[in-house]
Amino acid sequence: MKPVKVPQHLDLEDVLAWGLGAVDLLYLSVAGLIAWWLWMSISLLPFRLAAVTPVVLIGALLGPGSFQERALRDWLVTLATYRARPRRRVFGGEP
């Protein structure tokens, strides 16, 4: 009997379009819809740009943005769980 190679990378994210997964596309599309709504709601160009730019940047960072091969949204979850854990300050040794 011949040995068979078993795939080891079964937990990879499915690519839907433009090299992006479903969650990435969801973040980008929601940010795009919010940015479009803001663009259509505000009449003056400087205010439009000031309102739309942060929304687009947040959508781009949380969607396909990554750091050290991890998505930035995963880094944010890790940071939030670290900051939410209970702490106790000890100013001296136990008597």
C-alpha positions in Angstrom: 0.0 0.0 0.0 1.3 3.5 -0.9 1.5 6.2 1.7 -1.0 9.1 1.2 -0.3 12.7 1.9 -2.9 14.2 4.2 -3.5 18.0 3.8 -2.4 19.9 6.9 -3.8 23.3 6.1 -7.6 22.6 6.4 -8.3 25.7 8.6 -7.5 28.2 5.8 -10.0 30.9 5.0 -11.9 30.5 1.8 -11.1 33.2 -0.8 -14.2 34.7 -2.4 -13.0 37.7 -4.5 -9.8 39.6 -5.1 -7.9 37.4 -2.7 -10.2 38.3 0.2 -12.3 36.1 2.5 -15.9 36.6 3.5 -15.2 38.5 6.7 -12.8 40.9 4.8 -15.4 41.6 2.2 -18.0 42.1 4.8 -15.9 44.7 6.6 -15.1 46.5 3.3 -18.7 46.5 2.1 -20.1 47.8 5.4 -17.5 50.5 5.5 -18.2 51.3 1.9 -21.9 51.6 2.5 -21.5 53.8 5.5 -19.0 56.0 3.6 -21.4 56.2 0.6 -24.3 57.2 2.9 -22.1 59.9 4.6 -21.0 61.2 1.2 -24.5 61.5 0.0 -25.8 63.1 3.3 -23.2 65.9 3.6 -23.1 68.7 1.0 -19.7 70.5 1.5 -16.7 68.7 0.1 -14.3 69.3 3.0 -16.8 68.0 5.5 -17.5 65.0 3.2 -13.9 64.1 3.1 -13.5 64.6 6.9 -16.4 62.3 7.6 -15.7 59.6 5.0 -11.9 59.2 5.4 -11.9 57.6 8.9 -14.7 55.2 7.9 -12.8 54.0 4.9 -9.6 53.6 6.8 -11.2 51.7 9.6 -12.9 49.4 7.1 -9.6 48.8 5.2 -7.7 48.1 8.4 -10.2 45.8 10.0 -11.0 44.0 6.7 -7.9 43.0 4.8 -5.4 44.7 7.1 -2.9 42.4 8.8 0.2 42.5 11.0 2.6 39.6 11.3 0.3 37.3 9.3 -2.6 37.9 11.7 -5.7 40.1 10.9 -5.8 43.4 12.8 -9.2 42.5 14.1 -7.7 39.4 15.8 -5.0 41.7 17.3 -7.8 43.9 18.7 -9.6 40.9 20.2 -6.4 39.8 21.8 -5.7 43.3 23.2 -9.2 43.6 24.5 -9.1 40.3 26.3 -5.7 41.2 27.8 -7.0 44.5 29.1 -10.2 43.0 30.4 -8.7 40.4 32.7 -8.7 41.1 36.4 -5.6 42.5 38.0 -4.4 43.0 41.6 -1.6 45.3 42.6 0.7 44.1 45.4 2.7 46.7 47.1 4.5 44.5 49.6 5.1 40.9 50.5 2.7 38.8 52.4 3.1 39.0 56.2 
